[in-house]
């Protein structure tokens, strides 16, 4: 947040208002600045978004409110400036048509999401990257970059298959601070499937080998993902590294934060409801969860079949080639609770008020809670994301429990 304030002051406020004395500033000056900003180019081929303009005005209002409290100004001229309503951009999927427009004309969505096939290609391309488990975890569980950089081994329970988000690393330029998650809802526990647990176990062995090789030069930071000497990662490094990996992969560009939107799309395609996805991502509002997911994703949201009728013939397993969401952890799929009926009360009729409470409870979908993943999730994930033969061989030999 502090870096955002400094950026607003240095990039927008000082160039437009810095020549004026504090007592000379009027509402006309502020309005003229925002008209100029709305017509300016941010360097990305488009003007600042309404949300950016509102955040700039919030920074200016906070500074002028402090001046009013100190008696340096009689009023705040930024209070009455009208701006277009902020509109959070919806995530858009990289369809073939959008990819063609991007390659020919350079047009790209503000918030872009890969399809499941794009993500599978990306993960297959970067299997040799040292931080491959981190990219896997961010892409499939929707971690923020500060949360991924702030993960410690004490936050991971590989036996139970869970990761707990307890802190994040926040960048202020070159300075990094460790603090609590973004909101109270961001403090959460996330279930892991077997393929992810195996990747993290292998990552831990590799990190232990690096520690033995480094000797006295190793920094015992306790973080899950570190540099080669054991030091924690700078959050900005994650952004730069991911951008380079995307360029090398040849896929249409997405931001590191866009992987959160992709994880939400996969969860919804796997049958999870919005409340479950909200808990997975750690959103404080379900409205934000709905905004960050694509309105339609034909490539990553195939229709889920209805449960087949009970029969003596076995049902073939879902094929990841035709239904990519089959690889998403079963722990994220929200089961539908059966309706309450009198047959569930063998003792006969009960109190009407109690029956009403039971009926209401039977219609409530459970919120997200970590559970043991389906036994086939690791195998399906391997097929979908094209893990190399080496990983497949390792997966076929289960490791002893930690």
C-alpha positions in Angstrom: 0.0 0.0 0.0 2.8 2.4 0.8 4.4 1.7 -2.5 1.1 2.5 -4.2 0.8 5.8 -2.4 4.4 6.7 -3.4 3.7 5.8 -7.0 0.6 8.0 -7.1 2.5 11.0 -5.7 5.6 10.6 -7.9 3.8 9.7 -11.1 0.6 11.7 -11.1 0.3 14.3 -8.3 3.7 16.0 -8.4 3.9 16.3 -12.2 0.4 17.9 -12.4 0.0 19.8 -9.1 3.6 20.1 -7.8 4.0 23.7 -9.1 1.1 25.0 -7.0 1.3 26.2 -3.4 -1.0 24.4 -1.0 -3.2 27.4 -0.5 -3.4 27.9 -4.3 -4.9 24.5 -5.0 -8.5 24.6 -6.1 -11.1 22.1 -7.4 -10.5 23.3 -10.9 -6.9 22.3 -10.7 -7.8 18.8 -9.4 -10.5 18.4 -12.1 -8.0 19.5 -14.8 -5.5 16.9 -13.6 -8.0 14.1 -13.8 -9.1 15.1 -17.3 -5.5 15.0 -18.4 -5.0 11.6 -16.7 -8.1 10.2 -18.3 -6.7 11.1 -21.8 -3.1 10.0 -21.1 -1.4 6.8 -22.1 -0.1 4.6 -19.3 2.5 3.1 -21.5 0.4 0.0 -22.1 -1.6 1.4 -25.0 -4.6 2.5 -22.8 -5.5 5.2 -20.3 -5.7 4.6 -16.6 -8.8 2.7 -15.5 -11.6 4.3 -13.5 -10.4 2.3 -10.5 -6.9 3.7 -10.8 -8.3 7.3 -11.0 -10.3 6.7 -7.8 -7.3 5.4 -6.0 -5.3 8.4 -7.1 -8.0 10.7 -5.8 -8.1 8.7 -2.5 -4.4 9.4 -2.1 -4.9 13.1 -2.8 -7.9 13.3 -0.5 -6.0 11.7 2.4 -3.1 14.2 2.1 -5.5 17.2 1.9 -7.6 15.9 4.8 -4.4 15.9 6.9 -3.7 19.5 5.7 -7.2 20.5 6.8 -6.7 18.9 10.2 -3.5 20.8 10.7 -5.2 24.1 9.8 -3.2 24.5 6.6 -6.3 24.6 4.4 -9.9 25.5 5.0 -11.3 22.7 2.9 -10.5 19.8 0.7 -10.8 20.6 -3.0 -10.6 16.9 -4.0 -13.8 16.0 -2.2 -16.2 17.3 -4.9 -14.4 16.1 -8.0 -16.6 13.7 -10.0 -15.0 10.7 -11.6 -16.5 7.8 -13.7 -17.6 5.0 -11.5 -15.0 2.3 -11.0 -15.7 -0.9 -12.7 -13.7 -4.0 -11.9 -12.8 -5.7 -15.2 -14.0 -9.2 -15.6 -11.6 -12.0 -16.5 -11.7 -13.1 -20.1 -10.5 -16.4 -21.4 -7.8 -16.6 -24.1 -10.0 -18.0 -26.9 -8.7 -18.7 -30.4 -10.3 -15.4 -31.6 -8.6 -13.4 -28.9 -5.3 -15.0 -29.5 -5.5 -14.1 -33.2 -6.4 -10.5 -32.3 -3.4 -10.4 -29.9 -1.0 -11.7 -32.5 -2.2 -9.5 -35.3 -3.1 -6.3 -33.6 -1.6 -6.5 -30.1 -5.0 -6.4 -28.4 -5.2 -8.2 -25.1 -7.7 -8.4 -22.2 -7.0 -6.4 -19.1 -7.5 -9.6 -17.0 -6.8 -12.7 -19.1 -7.2 -16.4 -18.1 -5.6 -19.4 -19.7 -7.7 -22.4 -20.6 -6.9 -25.7 -19.0 -5.0 -26.7 -22.1 -2.9 -23.6 -22.0 -2.1 -24.2 -18.3 -1.2 -27.8 -19.1 1.2 -26.6 -21.8 2.8 -24.0 -19.5 3.4 -26.5 -16.6 4.8 -29.0 -19.1 7.2 -26.4 -20.5 8.6 -25.3 -17.1 9.1 -28.8 -15.5 12.8 -28.1 -15.2 12.3 -24.8 -13.4 13.7 -24.8 -9.9 10.4 -23.4 -8.5 8.1 -25.6 -10.5 6.2 -26.7 -7.4 5.5 -23.1 -6.5 4.0 -22.3 -10.0 2.0 -25.5 -9.7 0.6 -24.5 -6.3 -0.2 -20.9 -7.4 -1.9 -22.1 -10.6 -4.1 -24.8 -9.0 -4.8 -23.3 -5.5 -4.9 -19.6 -6.4 -2.3 -18.3 -4.0 -1.3 -14.6 -4.1 2.3 -14.0 -4.8 2.9 -12.7 -1.3 1.3 -15.7 0.2 3.4 -18.1 -1.9 6.6 -16.2 -1.0 5.6 -16.2 2.6 4.8 -19.9 2.9 6.9 -21.7 5.6 7.5 -25.4 6.1 5.6 -25.1 9.4 2.5 -24.0 7.5 2.5 -27.3 5.5 1.2 -30.6 6.7 2.1 -33.2 4.0 0.7 -36.1 5.9 -2.7 -34.4 6.2 -2.4 -32.8 2.7 -3.0 -29.2 3.8 -1.4 -25.8 3.5 -2.3 -23.0 5.9 -2.0 -19.4 4.8 -0.8 -17.5 7.9 1.4 -14.7 6.6 2.5 -12.9 3.4 5.6 -11.1 2.2 4.9 -7.6 1.1 7.2 -5.6 -1.2 7.9 -1.9 -0.7 10.4 -1.3 -3.4 13.5 -3.2 -2.4 12.3 -3.6 1.2 10.2 -6.6 2.1 8.0 -6.8 5.2 6.3 -9.9 6.6 2.7 -9.4 7.7 -0.6 -11.0 8.1 -2.7 -12.1 5.0 -4.5 -9.4 3.1 -7.8 -9.8 5.0 -9.2 -12.0 7.7 -10.8 -14.2 5.1 -7.3 -14.7 3.5 -6.2 -16.7 6.6 -7.3 -20.1 5.4 -6.4 -23.8 5.1 -6.2 -25.3 1.6 -6.4 -29.0 0.8 -3.8 -30.6 -1.4 -4.2 -33.5 -3.8 -1.7 -36.4 -4.0 0.2 -35.1 -7.0 0.8 -31.8 -5.2 1.9 -33.6 -2.0 4.4 -35.6 -4.0 5.8 -32.5 -5.7 6.3 -30.8 -2.3 8.0 -33.9 -0.9 10.4 -34.0 -3.8 10.9 -30.2 -3.4 11.8 -30.7 0.3 14.4 -33.4 -0.6 15.9 -31.1 -3.2 16.1 -28.2 -0.7 17.8 -30.4 1.8 20.4 -31.4 -0.7 21.0 -27.8 -1.5 21.4 -27.0 2.2 24.0 -29.8 2.5 25.9 -28.6 -0.5 25.8 -24.9 0.6 27.1 -25.8 4.1 27.8 -22.6 6.2 26.5 -20.4 3.3 23.0 -21.7 3.7 20.4 -19.3 5.3 18.0 -21.3 7.5 15.0 -19.1 6.7 12.4 -21.8 7.1 10.5 -20.8 4.0 9.0 -23.3 1.6 10.3 -21.6 -1.6 13.8 -20.0 -1.3 16.7 -18.8 -3.4 19.6 -21.2 -4.0 21.2 -20.1 -0.7 18.1 -20.6 1.4 17.2 -16.9 1.5 13.5 -16.0 1.1 12.2 -14.8 -2.3 11.4 -11.2 -3.1 7.7 -11.0 -4.2 8.7 -8.8 -7.2 11.1 -11.5 -8.3 8.2 -13.9 -8.7 6.5 -11.5 -11.0 9.6 -11.0 -13.2 10.4 -14.7 -13.3 6.8 -15.7 -14.2 6.7 -13.1 -17.0 9.9 -14.6 -18.4 8.6 -18.1 -18.2 5.4 -17.1 -20.1 7.5 -15.5 -22.8 9.6 -18.6 -23.2 6.5 -20.8 -23.4 5.1 -18.9 -26.3 1.6 -18.8 -24.8 -0.6 -15.7 -24.8 0.4 -13.4 -21.9 -1.2 -13.5 -18.5 -0.1 -11.8 -15.2 1.0 -13.9 -12.2 -2.1 -12.7 -10.4 -4.3 -13.9 -13.3 -3.4 -17.5 -12.2 -5.8 -16.9 -9.3 -8.6 -16.3 -11.8 -7.6 -19.4 -13.6 -7.7 -21.5 -10.4 -11.2 -20.1 -9.7 -12.3 -21.2 -13.2 -11.0 -24.7 -12.7 -12.7 -25.0 -9.3 -16.0 -23.8 -10.8 -15.6 -26.2 -13.7 -15.0 -29.0 -11.2 -18.4 -28.4 -9.7 -17.5 -26.1 -6.8 -20.0 -23.4 -5.9 -19.0 -19.7 -5.5 -18.9 -20.0 -1.7 -16.4 -22.8 -1.9 -14.3 -20.9 -4.4 -14.5 -17.8 -2.2 -13.0 -19.7 0.7 -10.4 -21.3 -1.6 -9.1 -17.9 -2.8 -9.6 -16.1 0.6 -11.9 -13.4 -0.8 -13.7 -11.3 1.8 -16.7 -10.9 -0.6 -18.4 -13.4 -2.8 -19.1 -10.5 -5.2 -15.4 -10.2 -5.8 -15.2 -14.0 -6.4 -17.9 -13.7 -9.1 -16.1 -10.8 -10.7 -12.8 -12.5 -11.0 -14.1 -15.6 -12.8 -14.8 -15.6 -16.5 -18.4 -15.3 -17.6 -18.0 -18.3 -19.9 -15.1 -20.7 -20.4 -16.0 -23.3 -23.0 -12.5 -24.7 -23.0 -12.1 -25.0 -19.2 -15.7 -25.5 -18.1 -17.2 -28.5 -19.9 -20.6 -29.5 -18.7 -20.4 -31.9 -15.8 -22.6 -35.0 -16.3 -25.4 -35.8 -13.9 -24.8 -38.7 -11.5 -25.8 -41.9 -13.4 -28.5 -44.1 -12.0 -27.6 -46.9 -9.7 -26.8 -50.0 -11.6 -24.7 -53.1 -11.3 -22.3 -52.2 -14.2 -19.3 -50.1 -13.2 -19.0 -46.5 -14.4 -15.8 -45.7 -16.3 -13.6 -43.0 -14.8 -13.6 -39.5 -16.2 -11.2 -39.0 -19.1 -9.0 -35.9 -18.5 -8.6 -35.5 -22.2 -12.3 -34.8 -22.7 -13.0 -33.3 -19.2 -10.0 -31.4 -17.9 -11.6 -30.5 -14.7 -11.5 -34.1 -13.6 -7.9 -33.3 -12.4 -9.1 -30.7 -9.9 -9.1 -32.0 -6.3 -12.3 -33.7 -5.3 -12.1 -31.9 -2.0 -13.2 -28.7 -3.8 -16.3 -30.3 -5.3 -19.4 -29.3 -3.3 -21.6 -32.3 -2.6 -25.3 -31.8 -2.9 -26.9 -32.7 0.4 -30.1 -34.8 0.1 -33.4 -33.1 0.9 -34.8 -33.7 4.4 -37.7 -36.2 4.4 -39.7 -38.1 7.0 -37.8 -41.3 6.0 -34.7 -39.8 7.7 -36.6 -39.7 11.0 -37.4 -43.3 11.8 -38.9 -42.3 15.1 -41.9 -40.7 13.4 -43.2 -37.1 13.3 -41.4 -34.6 15.6 -41.9 -31.1 16.6 -42.7 -28.8 13.6 -40.2 -26.2 14.6 -37.4 -28.8 14.8 -38.5 -30.2 11.4 -38.3 -26.7 9.9 -34.7 -26.2 11.2 -33.7 -29.6 9.8 -35.1 -28.8 6.4 -33.3 -25.5 6.2 -30.0 -27.1 7.3 -30.4 -29.8 4.7 -30.4 -27.2 1.9 -27.2 -25.5 3.1 -24.1 -26.4 1.1 -21.0 -27.0 3.2 -18.3 -24.3 3.1 -14.8 -25.3 2.1 -13.1 -27.6 4.5 -9.9 -29.6 3.9 -10.5 -33.2 3.3 -8.6 -36.2 2.1 -8.3 -36.0 -1.7 -9.7 -38.7 -4.0 -7.2 -41.6 -4.4 -7.1 -41.1 -8.2 -6.4 -37.3 -8.2 -2.6 -37.7 -8.4 -2.9 -40.1 -11.4 -5.4 -37.9 -13.2 -3.4 -34.7 -12.5 -0.3 -36.4 -14.0 -2.2 -37.2 -17.2 -3.7 -33.8 -17.5 -0.6 -31.7 -16.8 1.8 -34.0 -18.7 4.3 -34.6 -16.0 7.5 -36.1 -17.5 8.3 -39.8 -17.2 10.7 -39.2 -14.3 7.8 -37.8 -12.2 5.5 -40.6 -13.3 8.1 -43.1 -12.2 8.4 -41.4 -8.8 4.7 -41.2 -8.5 4.4 -45.0 -9.0 6.7 -45.5 -5.9 5.0 -44.0 -2.9 7.3 -42.4 -0.4 7.3 -43.2 3.3 5.3 -40.9 5.5 7.2 -38.0 7.0 
